[in-house]
Amino acid sequence: MPRAEEKKHSGFPAISLRQPNADRIIRGKKRRDRRSRPTRFRGWLLVHASLAKSADESTDRERGKLLGLVQLEDCVKDGDGWTYVWKSPRRFRTAIACRGHYSIPFYVPGKLVRGTPAEKVTPGALAPKASSRGA
């Protein structure tokens, strides 16, 4: 029986990030992002700007919206945390209102991204777990 995390999802994967990091990633100014936990997810996912405010945020930025999409190229151990490596960001012409979620990734209905660059890419997926058996 497949585990819950391995089941097929309908919709497009997304990650929710606080501002200003969501903007920085989607503009290509932030290529690496330090996180507290790892992910096996790789590939295209939507960037969602969460409603939460960062302590260093002083400007009014879009929140609670999908800003665009980016590829999560890698997730590497970095001291006591993890670094997510981003590439190929694409900003949407118009941000799309959407509820976020803390899961990495969470999934949004495909109908929300119709007419955006997300329609032209294959959504990313969880990479298989490394086998502990020798080959």
Secondary structure, 3 states (H helix, E strand, C coil): CCCHHHCCCCCEEEEEEEECHHHHHHCCCCCEEEECCCCCEEEEEEEEEEEEECCCCCCCCCCCEEEEEEEEEEEEEECCEEEEEEEEEEEEEEEEECCCCCCCCEEECHHHHCCCHHHHCCECEECCCCCCCCC
